[in-house]
Amino acid sequence: MISRIDLRGKALPEGGALRDLLPRAEFDVAAALEKVRPICEDVHHRGTAALIEYAEKFDGVTLEQVRVPAEALEKALAELDPAVRAALEESIRRARIVHANQRRSEHTTQVVPGGTVTEKWVPVDRVGLYAPGGRSVYPSSVVMNVVPAQEAGVESLALASPPQAEFGGLPHPTILAACALLGVDEVYAAGGAQAVAMFAYGTEECTPANMVTGPGNIWVAAAKRYFTGKIGIDAEAGPTEIAILADSTADPVHVAADLISQAEHDPMAAAVLVTDSAALAEAVEAELETQVAVAKHIDDRIKPALAGEQSAIVLVDSLEDGLKVVNAYGAEHLEIQTADAAALAARVRNAGAVFVGPWAPVSLGDYCAGSNHVLPTGGCACHSSGLSVQSFLRGIHIVDYTRDALAEVTHHVVTLAEAEDLPAHGAALKARFGWKVPQA
């Protein structure tokens, strides 16, 4: 059901050489880019008409308009299962607690007497948020995108989610209800690359956004790459992944359940166990057989994901080697299930989010830990962060110098300008002092 990679009895290579030994899903965004290019440009030129046409082609629905009516949002919230509403409200509450503490404050530094640099943080004006609607429906992703944007102070938020034939061409009602709970009233029935293009270019119904965030399939990722430079993006999200670093103290029932929890997302989802215990590996393999047999999405998601080249049990000689492996892998979600989990977790350098010990499973982070579940995939955790308030803020430096403060440093500026053969840079200062360089 799941393959093994045995790294025992050998010195582990460093960096990229170690990454090459580890499982990873193939995710060719470059190839997809050429397929989404004409879709994006069609939306550019035909706007809403193109979106309506793609809704019929890709989603099997006939739309009269793309924007979701306000009454549909109200109806979805009114009809939402009370238990689901309570769970979403608690998810929102916890996410607000965490994200409110991420707010940045303005800070002024006095560099020299009379010379200051102030860094202020300004939110993006308008953000387009994407909520997937393919194999599964993710109201939790609405929460994870909207809350940090709101806490950052973004004034204009719009959300897109694919139209569903089952619901008369509207996005799934739990998506709409989550939007209503969060106060997002600008919602569009649009999916895939065309939704990203709608936010990037704007249409008759939707004004352009400065930034697009949210997870999606390879077509969404490709569209984000296509528009990079024109709009800001959070990341090119690839297939979801979990890595678990575990020793002989880990409960194989927990480990297997957590691997399956990620595998049920998608047949390309990655489930990786790194352990120094052959006995645990065998016990987890046996548990996978038992638990998968009674799971829901067995043949279309879980089995292909576990059997795919992106998933494996990786055997290592020691937890030190295991730590090297998970740092090289850079998982979206990393669980540490070892005797001293907190100490090992503190040494992790590359992960989207780290889950410490047996009582902090990834599923908690997906919904109600308070953390954000929009995280870097495909090893991007070695250079990128998950979605946060900071994602929606721009730092602006405000430089304020008096005449005397400028005079004191002019000779250095002129010297550096001339060293770079940019004499006009120096002249811009000389002009302020009668074309003479003030004496230091």
Disulfide bonds with the S-S distance in Angstrom:
none
